[in-house]
């Protein structure tokens, strides 16, 4: 007697129920080059490294709020104070999503990085231009790795696409 119809089908099809899947096993033929199989893993490692950086950034922003040398909101403009709180919350939430390698984590991180670029242009000396250039490089790397990971795990992707 089956309590949930289709439950046994998932087990028979090899669905592990894992939160993070790096590609469909059904699409792998064993003829792929080693680099075709590892782009998803490289993307996850990249996202986790970004998560560590963004946790540090979030903690720095919280340090400015909770441990200021002088009362922070008495000496800065309201826009500056709002930006500190905005990035203190957003950076940590984006870091959690990046660490879990979820799509919403990547979206929040992209939003945070683009917001950093915008704030650096709008508020003088909030972020350095060196950090903004690093943001741009990280965004390009993220899109490149996401494209390569999606291409290698897609049906008829990777080596099979080259044979056609």
C-alpha positions, 0 to 999 in steps of 0.5 A, a space after each residue: 500500500 502506497 501512502 504517497 503515490 510516486 514516492 517510490 518512483 523518485 527512489 527508483 530514479 535515483 533522486 537523492 533529495 540533495 539540496 545542491 545538485 551539480 548536474 543530472 547523472 542521466 545526462 552523463 555518458 562517461 565520455 565527457 572531459 574532466 573539466 565538463 564535470 567540475 564547473 558546478 563544483 567550481 561555482 559552488 566553491 566560488 560562491 562559498 568564498 564569496 560568502 566568507 568575504 560578504 560575511 566579513 563585510 557585513 560584520 564590518 558594517 555591524 561593527 560600525 553600528 554597534 562599536 563606533 568610536 563616537 556616536 555614528 548617527 550623530 556625526 554622519 548624514 542620514 544617507 550614510 547611516 542608512 547605507 551602513 544599516 542597509 549593507 549590514 543586513 543585506 551582506 549577511 543575508 546574501 552571504 547565507 544564500 551564497 553559502 547554501 549555493 541557492 539561486 536567491 543567494 546569487 541574486 541577493 549577492 548581485 543586488 548587493 554588489 550592484 548596490 555597492 557600485 551605485 553607493 560608491 558613485 553616489 556617496 563619496 568615500 563610502 567604498 573605495 574604487 579598488 573594491 568597486 573594481 573587484 566587485 565588477 571582476 567578481 560579477 563577471 566571474 560569477 556570470 562566467 562560472 554560472 554559464 559554464 556550470 549550466 552548459 556542462 550540466 544541461 541536456 546535450 551539454 558539454 562533450 555531447 554538444 561538440 560531437 553533434 
